[in-house]
Amino acid sequence: MADAEQTPVLVSRPELRLSIILGLDDLWHHRPKYQEIVRRARDAGLAGASVWRGIEGYGASSHIHTTRLLDLADGLPVLVVVVDEETRIRGFLDTVAELLTHATVTVEPVERVHVSDSPA
């Protein structure tokens, strides 16, 4: 007799998404800033952090950085995204403020959805 299929259980809750846009070449003590942000997020026990490298973008200088031309491949955009509870995100911002001097930082409300095979 086959096991009955279980219906996935969806659990959601309001949280915040922290997005940090900076340059691939932005350094903190000779290491990429995005690596330091991810390390600090892990050390703070946040739910998770992800980094995406952009293929084209510009910032305050209005100079376009792109992967299409080798001589302009420096300064490509990097996006660091962290999602967690509001108090944890806001507290984390204090711990990384020194890294954000030339970054674009946004905080948006999101609904985090967890899908489980069985009730928790």
Backbone as JSON Lines, residues from 0, in Angstrom:
{"i":0,"aa":"M","n":[0.83,-1.17,0.0],"ca":[0.0,0.0,0.0],"c":[0.89,1.24,0.0]}
{"i":1,"aa":"A","n":[0.63,2.18,-0.91],"ca":[1.44,3.38,-1.03],"c":[1.1,4.38,0.07]}
{"i":2,"aa":"D","n":[2.13,5.11,0.5],"ca":[1.91,6.16,1.49],"c":[1.05,7.26,0.88]}
{"i":3,"aa":"A","n":[0.15,7.78,1.67],"ca":[-0.68,8.9,1.21],"c":[0.21,10.14,1.08]}
{"i":4,"aa":"E","n":[-0.01,10.89,0.01],"ca":[0.76,12.12,-0.17],"c":[0.37,13.13,0.88]}
{"i":5,"aa":"Q","n":[1.37,13.78,1.44],"ca":[1.09,14.81,2.42],"c":[1.01,16.15,1.72]}
{"i":6,"aa":"T","n":[0.08,16.96,2.15],"ca":[-0.04,18.31,1.62],"c":[0.98,19.2,2.3]}
{"i":7,"aa":"P","n":[1.79,19.91,1.52],"ca":[2.76,20.82,2.15],"c":[2.07,21.87,3.02]}
{"i":8,"aa":"V","n":[2.71,22.22,4.1],"ca":[2.19,23.22,5.02],"c":[2.94,24.52,4.77]}
{"i":9,"aa":"L","n":[2.19,25.61,4.55],"ca":[2.79,26.93,4.34],"c":[2.65,27.75,5.61]}
{"i":10,"aa":"V","n":[3.75,28.26,6.08],"ca":[3.76,29.13,7.25],"c":[4.43,30.42,6.82]}
{"i":11,"aa":"S","n":[3.77,31.54,7.05],"ca":[4.38,32.82,6.67],"c":[4.37,33.79,7.84]}
{"i":12,"aa":"R","n":[5.29,34.72,7.76],"ca":[5.35,35.76,8.78],"c":[6.0,37.0,8.17]}
{"i":13,"aa":"P","n":[5.65,38.17,8.69],"ca":[6.26,39.4,8.18],"c":[7.7,39.53,8.67]}
{"i":14,"aa":"E","n":[8.57,39.92,7.78],"ca":[9.97,40.16,8.12],"c":[10.46,41.34,7.3]}
{"i":15,"aa":"L","n":[11.75,41.62,7.38],"ca":[12.35,42.68,6.57],"c":[13.4,42.1,5.66]}
{"i":16,"aa":"R","n":[13.52,42.72,4.47],"ca":[14.6,42.37,3.55],"c":[15.56,43.55,3.52]}
{"i":17,"aa":"L","n":[16.81,43.28,3.86],"ca":[17.88,44.26,3.77],"c":[18.61,44.02,2.46]}
{"i":18,"aa":"S","n":[18.67,45.05,1.62],"ca":[19.4,44.96,0.35],"c":[20.52,45.98,0.37]}
{"i":19,"aa":"I","n":[21.72,45.53,0.04],"ca":[22.88,46.4,0.02],"c":[23.53,46.29,-1.35]}
{"i":20,"aa":"I","n":[23.61,47.41,-2.05],"ca":[24.25,47.44,-3.36],"c":[25.57,48.16,-3.21]}
{"i":21,"aa":"L","n":[26.64,47.49,-3.58],"ca":[27.96,48.08,-3.53],"c":[28.77,47.58,-4.71]}
{"i":22,"aa":"G","n":[30.01,48.02,-4.8],"ca":[30.86,47.61,-5.91],"c":[31.62,46.33,-5.6]}
{"i":23,"aa":"L","n":[31.83,45.53,-6.62],"ca":[32.58,44.28,-6.48],"c":[33.97,44.54,-5.94]}
{"i":24,"aa":"D","n":[34.53,45.69,-6.26],"ca":[35.9,46.02,-5.86],"c":[35.98,46.75,-4.52]}
{"i":25,"aa":"D","n":[34.84,47.01,-3.87],"ca":[34.86,47.7,-2.57],"c":[35.47,46.78,-1.52]}
{"i":26,"aa":"L","n":[36.51,47.29,-0.86],"ca":[37.27,46.47,0.09],"c":[37.13,46.96,1.52]}
{"i":27,"aa":"W","n":[37.27,46.02,2.44],"ca":[37.34,46.29,3.88],"c":[38.51,45.49,4.41]}
{"i":28,"aa":"H","n":[39.56,46.15,4.84],"ca":[40.77,45.48,5.32],"c":[41.28,44.45,4.31]}
{"i":29,"aa":"H","n":[41.39,44.85,3.06],"ca":[41.93,44.04,1.95],"c":[41.06,42.86,1.55]}
{"i":30,"aa":"R","n":[39.8,42.84,1.97],"ca":[38.86,41.78,1.58],"c":[37.61,42.44,1.02]}
{"i":31,"aa":"P","n":[36.91,41.77,0.12],"ca":[35.68,42.35,-0.4],"c":[34.67,42.64,0.72]}
{"i":32,"aa":"K","n":[34.04,43.82,0.64],"ca":[33.05,44.19,1.67],"c":[31.9,43.2,1.74]}
{"i":33,"aa":"Y","n":[31.49,42.67,0.58],"ca":[30.35,41.74,0.6],"c":[30.68,40.5,1.42]}
{"i":34,"aa":"Q","n":[31.94,40.05,1.4],"ca":[32.32,38.89,2.21],"c":[32.24,39.22,3.69]}
{"i":35,"aa":"E","n":[32.64,40.42,4.05],"ca":[32.58,40.83,5.46],"c":[31.14,40.95,5.93]}
{"i":36,"aa":"I","n":[30.26,41.46,5.07],"ca":[28.84,41.58,5.43],"c":[28.23,40.21,5.65]}
{"i":37,"aa":"V","n":[28.52,39.27,4.76],"ca":[27.99,37.91,4.9],"c":[28.54,37.25,6.17]}
{"i":38,"aa":"R","n":[29.82,37.43,6.43],"ca":[30.42,36.86,7.64],"c":[29.75,37.41,8.89]}
{"i":39,"aa":"R","n":[29.54,38.72,8.92],"ca":[28.89,39.34,10.09],"c":[27.43,38.89,10.22]}
{"i":40,"aa":"A","n":[26.75,38.68,9.1],"ca":[25.36,38.19,9.15],"c":[25.33,36.79,9.77]}
{"i":41,"aa":"R","n":[26.27,35.94,9.35],"ca":[26.33,34.59,9.92],"c":[26.65,34.65,11.4]}
{"i":42,"aa":"D","n":[27.65,35.49,11.77],"ca":[28.03,35.61,13.17],"c":[26.89,36.16,14.03]}
{"i":43,"aa":"A","n":[26.02,36.98,13.43],"ca":[24.87,37.54,14.15],"c":[23.72,36.54,14.24]}
{"i":44,"aa":"G","n":[23.86,35.39,13.58],"ca":[22.82,34.37,13.62],"c":[21.6,34.68,12.77]}
{"i":45,"aa":"L","n":[21.77,35.54,11.76],"ca":[20.65,35.86,10.88],"c":[20.28,34.65,10.04]}
{"i":46,"aa":"A","n":[19.03,34.63,9.56],"ca":[18.51,33.47,8.85],"c":[19.33,33.11,7.62]}
{"i":47,"aa":"G","n":[19.88,34.09,6.93],"ca":[20.69,33.8,5.75],"c":[21.03,35.07,5.02]}
{"i":48,"aa":"A","n":[22.05,34.99,4.2],"ca":[22.47,36.11,3.37],"c":[22.92,35.56,2.03]}
{"i":49,"aa":"S","n":[22.62,36.28,0.97],"ca":[23.02,35.88,-0.38],"c":[23.65,37.06,-1.09]}
{"i":50,"aa":"V","n":[24.56,36.76,-2.01],"ca":[25.24,37.79,-2.78],"c":[25.06,37.48,-4.26]}
{"i":51,"aa":"W","n":[24.69,38.52,-5.02],"ca":[24.58,38.4,-6.47],"c":[25.51,39.42,-7.1]}
{"i":52,"aa":"R","n":[26.22,39.0,-8.14],"ca":[27.1,39.9,-8.88],"c":[26.36,40.37,-10.13]}
{"i":53,"aa":"G","n":[26.33,41.67,-10.31],"ca":[25.66,42.26,-11.46],"c":[26.54,42.21,-12.7]}
{"i":54,"aa":"I","n":[25.9,42.34,-13.85],"ca":[26.64,42.36,-15.11],"c":[26.77,43.77,-15.68]}
{"i":55,"aa":"E","n":[25.99,44.71,-15.09],"ca":[26.09,46.08,-15.54],"c":[25.42,46.98,-14.52]}
{"i":56,"aa":"G","n":[25.93,48.19,-14.39],"ca":[25.3,49.14,-13.47],"c":[26.1,50.42,-13.37]}
{"i":57,"aa":"Y","n":[25.53,51.4,-12.66],"ca":[26.23,52.64,-12.37],"c":[25.74,53.16,-11.04]}
{"i":58,"aa":"G","n":[26.53,54.04,-10.46],"ca":[26.19,54.61,-9.17],"c":[26.26,56.11,-9.22]}
{"i":59,"aa":"A","n":[26.73,56.71,-8.13],"ca":[26.76,58.17,-8.0],"c":[27.58,58.84,-9.1]}
{"i":60,"aa":"S","n":[28.6,58.16,-9.6],"ca":[29.45,58.76,-10.63],"c":[28.78,58.8,-12.0]}
{"i":61,"aa":"S","n":[27.7,58.06,-12.17],"ca":[27.0,57.9,-13.46],"c":[27.86,57.23,-14.52]}
{"i":62,"aa":"H","n":[28.98,56.67,-14.12],"ca":[29.85,55.92,-15.03],"c":[29.34,54.48,-15.1]}
{"i":63,"aa":"I","n":[29.01,54.0,-16.3],"ca":[28.47,52.64,-16.44],"c":[29.6,51.62,-16.38]}
{"i":64,"aa":"H","n":[29.43,50.64,-15.52],"ca":[30.37,49.52,-15.41],"c":[29.67,48.32,-16.03]}
{"i":65,"aa":"T","n":[30.39,47.59,-16.87],"ca":[29.76,46.49,-17.59],"c":[30.75,45.35,-17.82]}
{"i":66,"aa":"T","n":[30.23,44.16,-18.01],"ca":[31.08,43.02,-18.36],"c":[31.31,42.95,-19.86]}
{"i":67,"aa":"R","n":[30.63,43.79,-20.63],"ca":[30.75,43.75,-22.09],"c":[32.1,44.27,-22.57]}
{"i":68,"aa":"L","n":[32.69,45.18,-21.85],"ca":[33.98,45.74,-22.24],"c":[35.0,45.45,-21.15]}
{"i":69,"aa":"L","n":[36.07,44.78,-21.5],"ca":[37.04,44.36,-20.49],"c":[37.6,45.53,-19.71]}
{"i":70,"aa":"D","n":[37.81,46.67,-20.35],"ca":[38.4,47.79,-19.64],"c":[37.43,48.45,-18.64]}
{"i":71,"aa":"L","n":[36.15,48.13,-18.72],"ca":[35.18,48.69,-17.79],"c":[34.67,47.65,-16.79]}
{"i":72,"aa":"A","n":[35.28,46.46,-16.77],"ca":[34.79,45.37,-15.93],"c":[35.03,45.6,-14.44]}
{"i":73,"aa":"D","n":[35.78,46.63,-14.07],"ca":[35.96,46.91,-12.64],"c":[34.73,47.64,-12.11]}
{"i":74,"aa":"G","n":[34.51,47.54,-10.83],"ca":[33.41,48.26,-10.2],"c":[32.03,47.71,-10.48]}
{"i":75,"aa":"L","n":[31.94,46.47,-10.92],"ca":[30.62,45.89,-11.19],"c":[29.78,45.88,-9.91]}
{"i":76,"aa":"P","n":[28.45,45.99,-10.05],"ca":[27.61,46.01,-8.86],"c":[27.48,44.64,-8.2]}
{"i":77,"aa":"V","n":[27.34,44.66,-6.89],"ca":[27.11,43.46,-6.09],"c":[25.92,43.76,-5.19]}
{"i":78,"aa":"L","n":[25.0,42.79,-5.11],"ca":[23.82,42.93,-4.27],"c":[23.88,41.9,-3.15]}
{"i":79,"aa":"V","n":[23.84,42.37,-1.92],"ca":[23.78,41.49,-0.75],"c":[22.36,41.59,-0.21]}
{"i":80,"aa":"V","n":[21.71,40.44,-0.01],"ca":[20.34,40.41,0.49],"c":[20.29,39.57,1.76]}
{"i":81,"aa":"V","n":[19.66,40.13,2.79],"ca":[19.48,39.43,4.06],"c":[18.01,39.58,4.46]}
{"i":82,"aa":"V","n":[17.37,38.49,4.86],"ca":[15.98,38.52,5.32],"c":[15.91,37.94,6.73]}
{"i":83,"aa":"D","n":[15.26,38.66,7.62],"ca":[15.08,38.17,8.99],"c":[14.05,39.05,9.68]}
{"i":84,"aa":"E","n":[13.85,38.82,10.97],"ca":[12.9,39.6,11.75],"c":[13.36,41.06,11.82]}
{"i":85,"aa":"E","n":[12.39,41.96,11.95],"ca":[12.7,43.4,11.93],"c":[13.76,43.8,12.96]}
{"i":86,"aa":"T","n":[13.6,43.36,14.2],"ca":[14.56,43.78,15.24],"c":[15.96,43.27,14.93]}
{"i":87,"aa":"R","n":[16.06,42.09,14.36],"ca":[17.38,41.52,14.04],"c":[18.03,42.26,12.87]}
{"i":88,"aa":"I","n":[17.23,42.61,11.86],"ca":[17.77,43.35,10.71],"c":[18.22,44.74,11.15]}
{"i":89,"aa":"R","n":[17.39,45.41,11.92],"ca":[17.75,46.77,12.36],"c":[18.99,46.75,13.25]}
{"i":90,"aa":"G","n":[19.11,45.76,14.11],"ca":[20.31,45.62,14.92],"c":[21.53,45.31,14.09]}
{"i":91,"aa":"F","n":[21.35,44.48,13.06],"ca":[22.45,44.14,12.17],"c":[22.96,45.36,11.41]}
{"i":92,"aa":"L","n":[22.06,46.25,11.03],"ca":[22.47,47.47,10.34],"c":[23.5,48.25,11.16]}
{"i":93,"aa":"D","n":[23.3,48.28,12.47],"ca":[24.27,48.96,13.33],"c":[25.64,48.31,13.28]}
{"i":94,"aa":"T","n":[25.68,46.99,13.14],"ca":[26.97,46.28,13.15],"c":[27.71,46.39,11.82]}
{"i":95,"aa":"V","n":[27.01,46.76,10.74],"ca":[27.68,46.88,9.43],"c":[27.72,48.31,8.92]}
{"i":96,"aa":"A","n":[27.26,49.27,9.7],"ca":[27.18,50.67,9.25],"c":[28.52,51.17,8.72]}
{"i":97,"aa":"E","n":[29.62,50.79,9.35],"ca":[30.93,51.26,8.91],"c":[31.31,50.77,7.52]}
{"i":98,"aa":"L","n":[30.64,49.71,7.04],"ca":[30.93,49.16,5.71],"c":[30.07,49.8,4.62]}
{"i":99,"aa":"L","n":[29.13,50.64,4.97],"ca":[28.11,51.09,4.03],"c":[28.3,52.52,3.55]}
{"i":100,"aa":"T","n":[29.49,53.08,3.7],"ca":[29.71,54.49,3.36],"c":[29.47,54.8,1.89]}
{"i":101,"aa":"H","n":[29.72,53.87,0.98],"ca":[29.5,54.11,-0.45],"c":[28.52,53.1,-1.03]}
{"i":102,"aa":"A","n":[27.59,52.66,-0.23],"ca":[26.62,51.65,-0.66],"c":[25.23,52.26,-0.73]}
{"i":103,"aa":"T","n":[24.38,51.63,-1.51],"ca":[22.95,51.95,-1.5],"c":[22.29,50.88,-0.64]}
{"i":104,"aa":"V","n":[21.56,51.31,0.38],"ca":[20.95,50.39,1.33],"c":[19.45,50.62,1.35]}
{"i":105,"aa":"T","n":[18.69,49.53,1.23],"ca":[17.23,49.62,1.35],"c":[16.75,48.56,2.34]}
{"i":106,"aa":"V","n":[15.65,48.86,2.99],"ca":[15.0,47.93,3.9],"c":[13.52,47.93,3.51]}
{"i":107,"aa":"E","n":[13.01,46.74,3.18],"ca":[11.63,46.62,2.75],"c":[10.91,45.53,3.55]}
{"i":108,"aa":"P","n":[9.63,45.76,3.83],"ca":[8.85,44.69,4.47],"c":[8.59,43.58,3.45]}
{"i":109,"aa":"V","n":[8.72,42.35,3.89],"ca":[8.44,41.19,3.05],"c":[7.66,40.16,3.86]}
{"i":110,"aa":"E","n":[7.07,39.23,3.17],"ca":[6.42,38.11,3.83],"c":[7.28,36.89,3.54]}
{"i":111,"aa":"R","n":[7.85,36.32,4.58],"ca":[8.7,35.14,4.43],"c":[7.82,33.9,4.56]}
{"i":112,"aa":"V","n":[7.9,33.02,3.59],"ca":[7.08,31.82,3.55],"c":[7.98,30.59,3.71]}
{"i":113,"aa":"H","n":[7.62,29.75,4.66],"ca":[8.34,28.49,4.87],"c":[7.41,27.36,4.47]}
{"i":114,"aa":"V","n":[7.91,26.47,3.63],"ca":[7.12,25.32,3.18],"c":[7.66,24.08,3.86]}
{"i":115,"aa":"S","n":[6.75,23.33,4.5],"ca":[7.14,22.14,5.24],"c":[6.33,20.94,4.75]}
{"i":116,"aa":"D","n":[6.92,19.76,4.84],"ca":[6.21,18.54,4.46],"c":[5.17,18.12,5.47]}
{"i":117,"aa":"S","n":[5.34,18.58,6.71],"ca":[4.4,18.19,7.77],"c":[4.23,19.34,8.74]}
{"i":118,"aa":"P","n":[3.16,19.33,9.5],"ca":[2.93,20.39,10.48],"c":[4.07,20.43,11.5]}
{"i":119,"aa":"A","n":[4.44,21.64,11.9],"ca":[5.54,21.81,12.86],"c":[5.08,21.54,14.26]}
